[in-house]
Amino acid sequence: MANVAEGVNGSSFRQFSALAKKYDFAISFSLPIAEKGRTYVSNLVIDADGELLSRYDKIHLAQLGASHEKRYFSPGNAVSTFTLGGYRFGVLLCYDFRFAEFVRTLCNRGNLDVLLHPVAFTRDETFASWHHFAITRALENQVYFVSVNRAGAAWGNSIACPPWFDTDHEPQRLGEEETLCAITLDRELITKVRERIPLETDRLNDYRSLF
């Protein structure tokens, strides 16, 4: 990994920072980061001023299917949340989303509206379950869940899930080609869903005493 990992302020950061300032928008991107003798699977978010808004080092390292992350990377030890355009965002990376307790705690304590979920899902045995997990995490946490894969025949199929799913609100699914997709966040929809189905009010704090 030493030949591809960078520092936080490395070449990739500088290039994306310049792009963010030029076009006046925030950018999220993932890369391996080398720091203090360790290498992390990381995601950085840069704001429209080109400044670092968020860094997340992947906590759950995968060792299944086509992934062998535990051989090369160290796990992170902190979550990442930030505010952008009046919405609260959190970041997950790939395998993280299979841990419902982790996602639930992140959404609850971070008071999130949107989860960004960059992935690198190739078509191994885990690929078929990906969209089911993404939709479930959106619905059970009542947030937008944006799961973005790399393009290509062996990859593709990015999905953006709204906090509610019916004939008027369905996930946006992409194909294998590199594509630009605009997603409009709807504060009113988030509020209505949480009022109509008050999961947070009805959820018990601890279920262990029931067993």
Secondary structure, DSSP 8 states (H G I E B T S, - for coil): -TTT-B-TTSHHHHHHHHHHHHHT--EEEEEEEEETTEEEEEEEEE-TTS-EEEEEE-SS---STT--GGGT--------EEEETTEEEEE--GGGGG-HHHHHHHHHHHT-SEEEEE----SSTTGGGHHHHHHHHHHHHTSEEEEE---STTS---EEE-SS-BTTB--EE--SS---------HHHHHHHHHHS-HHHHS-S--GGG-
